[in-house]
């Protein structure tokens, strides 16, 4: 009959404990995200303002009165 070495039992127990720890962390983070979701959605005002890149990605035409920028936009002082 096969007898397992003591270090192998420790390895299996450690791997099981790590898996349980990861599952507990995932459940707690999911719960925290679900509870904070409405608070975060309420904190960020959604006035429908989008950047030009977001509108272009959505297929909407860009503002013709505003010339396209090349490269990185300038920082405003």
ChimeraX attribute file (.defattr): number of C-alpha atoms within 10 A of each C-alpha:
attribute: neighborCount
match mode: 1-to-1
recipient: residues
	/A:1	3
	/A:2	4
	/A:3	5
	/A:4	8
	/A:5	8
	/A:6	8
	/A:7	9
	/A:8	10
	/A:9	11
	/A:10	11
	/A:11	11
	/A:12	11
	/A:13	12
	/A:14	12
	/A:15	12
	/A:16	12
	/A:17	12
	/A:18	12
	/A:19	12
	/A:20	12
	/A:21	12
	/A:22	12
	/A:23	12
	/A:24	12
	/A:25	12
	/A:26	12
	/A:27	12
	/A:28	12
	/A:29	12
	/A:30	12
	/A:31	12
	/A:32	11
	/A:33	13
	/A:34	11
	/A:35	11
	/A:36	12
	/A:37	12
	/A:38	10
	/A:39	11
	/A:40	11
	/A:41	10
	/A:42	10
	/A:43	9
	/A:44	8
	/A:45	9
	/A:46	9
	/A:47	6
	/A:48	6
	/A:49	9
	/A:50	10
	/A:51	10
	/A:52	15
	/A:53	11
	/A:54	12
	/A:55	14
	/A:56	12
	/A:57	10
	/A:58	9
	/A:59	9
	/A:60	11
	/A:61	10
	/A:62	15
	/A:63	10
	/A:64	7
	/A:65	6
	/A:66	8
	/A:67	8
	/A:68	10
	/A:69	8
	/A:70	7
	/A:71	6
	/A:72	6
	/A:73	7
	/A:74	8
	/A:75	5
	/A:76	4
	/A:77	3
